Amino acid sequence: MDMRRLYCTVALLAFALLAGPGRAQTAPGDQPAGFTVFLQGVAVGAEQVTVVRTPQGITISGSERIGPPIRLMANRAEIRYTADWRPLECLVEGSARDEVVAVHARVTGTTVTTDYLQGTTPGHKTDQIAADALLLPDIFFGAYAALAGRLAGAKVGDRVNLYIPPSASTTVTVASVSDDRVRTDAALVEVRRYTLEFSGAGGPAGLELWTDSGGRLLRFSVPARGFDIIRTDIAAVNSRREPVARPNDERVSIPANGFSLTGTLSKPAAGPAPGARLPAVVLVSGSAPTDREEMMAGIPIFGQLASSLSDAGFLVLRYDKRGVGQSGGRIENTTLGDYADDAIAAVKLLERRPDVDRRRIAMLGYGEGGAVASVAASRGGAIAALVLVAAPGAAGDAYMLERQEHLLGLMNIPEADRRAKIELQKRLLQAVLTGRDLDTLPADLRRQADTPWFRSFLGFDPAKTLRKCDQPILIVQGGKDREVAPSNADRLDAIARARKGRAGIAVKVVQLPALNHLLVPAPTGEMDEYDHLTSRTIAPEVAATIEAWLKDTMGAR
C-alpha cells in the first residue's frame, strides 16, 4: 500500500471515530428509498436514502454512486437533526473525481465546527450559521430529503436557511408551489412541486423539488444543468405525470404502424346509459415532443381541456406522441403525414368502441397540431368535425419566417443585424424546402433544421389541405397569442370559407381577446411572461366555446 492510500485510510478511520456513538436505528417502517441520478436525461448513478424519525430526532442516512462525468461516491452519509429540524451533525465519507473526500460537521447552537479531508489535505473550520440551517453536503444529494421535510406547508416567499459544509451559508426562497400527480405501477402519487431560488456563491440558481403527501423527497432538479435525482418508482418508464386525473380515466393502447401509442380516455362521470353511445374528441398536440398532457409552462393544456369536455358529455382521447412517454415508435424520421396517420389510428380505435358514436367523432388540433389534424381530416374517414386552436393559417415556411421576424423585433439589436438574420432565415427555409445549397449554411443551423419533420412542416399549405376537408370547422384564437399571431385565424377563416358547397358555410371563428397561446389571460402574451402568469388554468370560455359548437354541429343523440 503506498503512503497516500495509507494516509487516506487512517484519516477516514479518524472521521468514523469522530462520529461517535448513538446512531439512530432503522425502524421497520423506515425502508430505504432508491433514487436514480440523471444528467441531460441519461442515467448516471444511483442513491439509497433512509429517513428515520423518532421522538428524539431525525436521521438521514444513505449511500451514493454517480459515474462520469460527475464521478461522486458517498460510501457512508449520515445527517442528524432534532425532531424540529435543528441541525446536530453531518458525516460523509467518499470520493469526488476519484479523490478521497470526508466531511464531519458538528453543530452547537449557531456554531458549526467542521473537520474535512480533500485528497491528502485535511482541514478544520468554524462558522456561524442560522440555528435552523439544514446541512447539505455537496457530495451527498440524499441530504435534500431534509429540505423536502422542511418545505411541508411552505408558501411562496418563505425562506429556508442552509449550510453546505465546509463551504458557506446560503438560503433558498420558495418561488412557486403547485400540485401534481404521478401514476406509477403501484399507485397514484400526490405530488407537491416547489420551485426554489437558491442564492449561492455563483449567483441565484433555479431549483425544483418534489415531495409526496408525507413530505418525503421524490425529485430534486437543477433544470439549467439538466441534473435530476428522481425516486426510482417515479423515474420508471411506465410512470408518468398525471397533473389532471379523473376517477374513471381509462388507459388505452392505440395500434399504429408497427407500434402502439399510449393514451388516456377521459369519460363523463355518469357514463352513458345502457346501450347509449357518446360523442368523442381526439386531441392532437403540436410539434414539440410532448406527451398527452401538452404541458407548457406548467399548464397541462390537454389534461384540463379533456376534463372540461368530459364534464360536458364527451369521451376525450389524448395520447403520447410516437417516441414520447409511453408510446412506441421513433421520431427521427417522422413527418407531418406520419403524425396524421397516428391521429387517424386514434380515431379508428374510437370507432371500434361500443360506447362511442362513430358518426360523432371530432378532431382538435392545437398549435402546429392544427396542421396534423387538418391533414388527417383531409384524408376522409370518420372525422365529423375539425377544431383548430391557435393553429397556423399560412404555409409552413411563411409561418416560420413570421415567427422569426417577431422574435427579432423584440431584441435590442441594430437594424442591420436584424435584417441579416432574417435573410439567413430565408436562405435556410428555402434550402430545406428545395434540398439545395444546404452546405452553404452554418453547420449548427443545418443540423437543427434539416429533419423530416421540419421539411414536411415547411411544405404544409393550409390552403391546399383544407380544400380537401369537407368537415365543419371551428377556429379558436387567443387575441394575445404571440406564438401564433391572431392573423392566422383570419387566414384560416378565409381558406375554410372558400371551400365549395356546404363545407364553406360550416365555419365559425371565435376570437378570445384576453388569452395568450397557452389559453390563459395574459398582460402582453409574449413568451417571456409565461413563468410569471397568475393563472395556471386554461380559461373556461375555451372549453365552453368548443363544447357548444360541437353539440350544435354534431348534434345530440
Backbone hydrogen bonds, N-H to C=O, Kabsch-Sander energy under -0.5 kcal/mol:
donor,donor_aa,acceptor,acceptor_aa,energy
6,L,2,D,-2.2
7,Y,3,M,-2.7
8,C,4,R,-2.3
9,T,5,R,-2.4
10,V,6,L,-2.4
11,A,7,Y,-2.5
12,L,8,C,-2.5
13,L,9,T,-2.1
14,A,10,V,-2.1
15,F,11,A,-2.1
16,A,12,L,-2.2
17,L,13,L,-2.1
18,L,14,A,-2.1
19,A,15,F,-1.3
20,G,16,A,-0.6
20,G,17,L,-1.0
30,D,27,A,-1.9
31,Q,29,G,-1.1
33,A,49,V,-3.3
35,F,47,E,-2.6
36,T,230,I,-3.0
37,V,45,G,-2.5
38,F,228,D,-3.4
39,L,42,V,-2.5
40,Q,226,G,-3.1
41,G,226,G,-0.6
42,V,39,L,-1.7
44,V,37,V,-3.1
45,G,37,V,-1.2
46,A,65,R,-2.5
47,E,35,F,-2.3
48,Q,63,S,-2.3
49,V,33,A,-2.3
50,T,61,S,-2.9
52,V,50,T,-0.5
52,V,59,T,-2.9
53,R,51,V,-0.5
54,T,57,G,-2.8
57,G,54,T,-0.8
58,I,81,Y,-2.1
59,T,52,V,-2.5
60,I,79,I,-2.8
61,S,50,T,-2.5
61,S,59,T,-0.5
62,G,77,A,-1.7
63,S,48,Q,-1.6
64,E,74,A,-2.0
65,R,46,A,-2.6
66,I,72,L,-3.1
67,G,44,V,-3.5
70,I,67,G,-1.2
71,R,67,G,-2.3
72,L,66,I,-1.6
73,M,95,S,-2.5
74,A,64,E,-2.2
75,N,73,M,-0.5
75,N,93,E,-1.6
76,R,93,E,-1.8
77,A,62,G,-1.1
78,E,91,L,-2.7
79,I,60,I,-2.7
80,R,89,E,-3.0
81,Y,58,I,-2.8
82,T,86,R,-2.5
85,W,82,T,-1.8
88,L,80,R,-2.4
89,E,80,R,-1.5
90,C,105,A,-2.6
91,L,78,E,-2.9
92,V,103,V,-2.5
93,E,76,R,-2.6
94,G,101,V,-2.8
95,S,73,M,-2.5
96,A,99,E,-2.6
97,R,71,R,-3.5
99,E,96,A,-1.3
101,V,94,G,-2.5
102,A,117,L,-2.0
103,V,92,V,-2.6
104,H,115,D,-2.7
105,A,90,C,-2.8
106,R,113,T,-2.5
107,V,88,L,-2.8
108,T,111,T,-2.9
110,T,108,T,-0.6
111,T,108,T,-2.2
112,V,127,D,-2.7
113,T,106,R,-2.7
114,T,112,V,-0.5
114,T,125,K,-3.2
115,D,104,H,-2.5
116,Y,123,G,-2.1
117,L,102,A,-2.6
118,Q,121,T,-2.4
119,G,100,V,-3.8
120,T,118,Q,-0.6
121,T,118,Q,-2.1
123,G,116,Y,-2.5
125,K,114,T,-2.3
127,D,112,V,-2.5
129,I,110,T,-2.7
133,A,130,A,-1.8
134,L,161,N,-2.3
136,L,134,L,-0.7
136,L,163,Y,-2.5
140,F,137,P,-1.5
143,A,140,F,-1.4
144,Y,141,F,-2.0
145,A,142,G,-2.0
146,A,143,A,-2.0
148,A,144,Y,-2.1
149,G,145,A,-1.9
150,R,146,A,-2.4
151,L,147,L,-1.8
152,A,149,G,-1.0
154,A,151,L,-3.1
157,G,174,V,-3.0
158,D,155,K,-2.3
160,V,172,V,-2.4
162,L,170,T,-2.8
163,Y,134,L,-2.8
164,I,168,A,-2.3
167,S,164,I,-3.1
168,A,164,I,-0.7
170,T,162,L,-2.0
171,T,199,S,-0.7
172,V,160,V,-2.0
173,T,197,E,-2.2
174,V,158,D,-2.8
175,A,173,T,-0.6
175,A,195,T,-3.1
176,S,195,T,-1.4
178,S,193,R,-2.3
180,D,191,V,-2.6
182,V,189,V,-2.2
183,R,240,R,-2.9
184,T,182,V,-0.7
184,T,187,A,-3.1
189,V,182,V,-3.3
189,V,187,A,-0.7
190,E,188,L,-0.5
191,V,180,D,-3.1
192,R,211,T,-2.6
193,R,178,S,-3.5
193,R,191,V,-0.5
194,Y,209,L,-2.9
195,T,176,S,-2.2
196,L,194,Y,-0.5
196,L,207,L,-2.7
197,E,173,T,-2.5
198,F,196,L,-0.6
198,F,205,A,-3.1
199,S,171,T,-2.2
199,S,197,E,-0.5
200,G,198,F,-0.8
200,G,203,G,-0.6
203,G,200,G,-1.9
205,A,198,F,-2.2
207,L,196,L,-2.7
208,E,221,S,-2.1
209,L,194,Y,-2.6
210,W,219,R,-2.8
211,T,192,R,-2.0
212,D,216,R,-1.9
215,G,212,D,-2.1
218,L,210,W,-2.7
219,R,210,W,-1.4
220,F,229,I,-2.2
221,S,208,E,-2.9
222,V,227,F,-2.7
225,R,222,V,-1.8
226,G,222,V,-0.6
226,G,223,P,-1.1
227,F,222,V,-1.6
228,D,38,F,-2.4
229,I,220,F,-2.3
230,I,36,T,-2.6
231,R,218,L,-3.2
232,T,34,G,-2.7
234,I,231,R,-1.0
235,A,231,R,-2.1
236,A,232,T,-0.9
239,S,236,A,-2.0
240,R,183,R,-1.7
242,E,181,R,-4.2
249,D,246,R,-2.0
250,E,265,L,-2.2
252,V,263,G,-2.5
254,I,261,L,-3.6
256,A,259,F,-3.0
258,G,256,A,-1.7
261,L,254,I,-2.7
263,G,252,V,-2.6
264,T,318,R,-2.7
265,L,250,E,-3.0
266,S,264,T,-0.7
266,S,316,V,-2.9
276,A,273,A,-2.8
278,L,355,D,-2.8
280,A,360,R,-2.6
281,V,315,L,-2.4
282,V,362,A,-2.4
283,L,281,V,-0.5
283,L,317,L,-2.7
284,V,364,L,-3.1
290,T,288,A,-2.6
294,E,291,D,-1.6
296,M,299,I,-2.1
299,I,296,M,-1.9
301,I,294,E,-1.3
301,I,299,I,-1.9
302,F,293,E,-2.0
303,G,293,E,-1.0
304,Q,300,P,-2.7
305,L,301,I,-2.2
306,A,302,F,-3.0
307,S,303,G,-1.8
308,S,304,Q,-2.1
309,L,305,L,-2.5
310,S,306,A,-2.2
311,D,307,S,-2.1
312,A,308,S,-1.0
313,G,310,S,-1.8
314,F,309,L,-2.0
315,L,279,P,-2.5
316,V,266,S,-2.4
316,V,314,F,-0.5
317,L,281,V,-2.9
318,R,264,T,-2.0
318,R,316,V,-0.5
320,D,262,T,-2.7
321,K,290,T,-1.3
323,G,328,G,-2.1
324,V,321,K,-2.1
327,S,324,V,-2.3
328,G,260,S,-3.0
334,T,331,I,-1.2
339,Y,335,T,-2.0
340,A,336,L,-1.8
341,D,337,G,-1.9
342,D,338,D,-1.8
343,A,339,Y,-2.0
344,I,340,A,-2.3
345,A,341,D,-2.1
346,A,342,D,-1.7
347,V,343,A,-1.7
348,K,344,I,-2.4
349,L,345,A,-1.8
350,L,346,A,-1.7
351,E,347,V,-2.3
352,R,348,K,-1.2
352,R,349,L,-0.5
353,R,350,L,-1.4
356,V,353,R,-1.2
357,D,278,L,-2.8
358,R,356,V,-1.0
360,R,357,D,-2.5
361,I,382,A,-0.6
362,A,280,A,-2.8
362,A,360,R,-0.6
363,M,385,A,-2.4
364,L,282,V,-3.1
365,G,387,V,-2.7
366,Y,284,V,-2.3
367,G,389,V,-2.5
369,G,366,Y,-2.4
370,G,367,G,-2.2
371,A,368,E,-0.8
372,V,368,E,-1.0
373,A,369,G,-2.8
374,S,370,G,-2.0
375,V,371,A,-2.2
376,A,372,V,-2.4
377,A,373,A,-2.7
378,S,374,S,-2.0
379,R,375,V,-0.7
379,R,376,A,-1.0
380,G,377,A,-1.5
383,I,380,G,-0.5
384,A,361,I,-3.3
384,A,382,A,-0.7
385,A,361,I,-0.7
386,L,472,P,-2.4
387,V,363,M,-2.7
388,L,474,L,-3.1
389,V,365,G,-2.7
389,V,387,V,-0.6
390,A,388,L,-0.5
390,A,476,V,-2.8
396,G,460,F,-2.7
397,D,458,L,-1.3
399,Y,395,A,-2.8
400,M,396,G,-2.4
401,L,397,D,-2.0
402,E,398,A,-2.2
403,R,399,Y,-2.0
404,Q,400,M,-2.2
405,E,401,L,-2.5
406,H,402,E,-1.9
407,L,403,R,-2.4
408,L,404,Q,-2.5
409,G,405,E,-1.8
410,L,406,H,-0.8
410,L,407,L,-0.7
411,M,407,L,-0.5
411,M,408,L,-1.0
413,I,411,M,-1.6
418,R,414,P,-2.2
419,R,415,E,-2.4
420,A,416,A,-2.0
421,K,417,D,-2.2
422,I,418,R,-2.0
423,E,419,R,-2.5
424,L,420,A,-2.1
425,Q,421,K,-2.2
426,K,422,I,-2.4
427,R,423,E,-2.3
428,L,424,L,-2.4
429,L,425,Q,-2.7
430,Q,426,K,-2.4
431,A,427,R,-2.5
432,V,428,L,-2.5
433,L,429,L,-2.3
434,T,430,Q,-2.3
435,G,431,A,-2.4
440,T,437,D,-1.3
441,L,438,L,-1.8
446,R,442,P,-2.3
447,R,443,A,-2.4
448,Q,444,D,-1.7
449,A,445,L,-2.3
450,D,446,R,-2.4
451,T,449,A,-2.2
455,R,451,T,-2.6
456,S,452,P,-2.3
457,F,453,W,-2.5
458,L,454,F,-2.6
459,G,455,R,-1.6
460,F,457,F,-1.3
464,K,461,D,-0.8
465,T,461,D,-2.2
466,L,462,P,-2.7
467,R,463,A,-0.6
468,K,465,T,-1.7
469,C,466,L,-1.4
473,I,506,A,-2.5
474,L,386,L,-2.3
475,I,508,K,-2.9
476,V,388,L,-2.7
476,V,474,L,-0.5
477,Q,510,V,-2.4
479,G,512,L,-2.7
480,K,515,L,-2.8
481,D,478,G,-1.4
482,R,480,K,-0.5
482,R,525,G,-0.8
485,A,483,E,-0.5
488,N,485,A,-2.4
489,A,486,P,-1.1
490,D,486,P,-1.1
491,R,487,S,-1.9
492,L,488,N,-2.5
493,D,489,A,-2.4
494,A,490,D,-2.2
495,I,491,R,-2.5
496,A,492,L,-3.0
497,R,493,D,-2.3
498,A,494,A,-1.0
499,R,496,A,-1.1
503,A,500,K,-0.7
504,G,501,G,-0.9
505,I,501,G,-0.5
505,I,502,R,-1.0
506,A,502,R,-1.7
507,V,505,I,-2.2
508,K,473,I,-2.2
510,V,475,I,-3.1
512,L,477,Q,-3.1
515,L,512,L,-1.7
516,N,520,V,-2.2
519,L,516,N,-1.5
522,A,514,A,-1.7
529,E,526,E,-1.5
530,Y,527,M,-1.9
532,H,529,E,-1.5
533,L,530,Y,-1.2
539,A,519,L,-2.8
542,V,539,A,-1.8
543,A,539,A,-0.7
544,A,540,P,-2.2
545,T,541,E,-2.1
546,I,542,V,-2.1
547,E,543,A,-3.1
548,A,544,A,-2.3
549,W,545,T,-2.1
550,L,546,I,-2.7
551,K,547,E,-2.4
552,D,548,A,-2.0
553,T,549,W,-2.8
554,M,550,L,-3.1
555,G,551,K,-1.0
557,R,555,G,-0.5
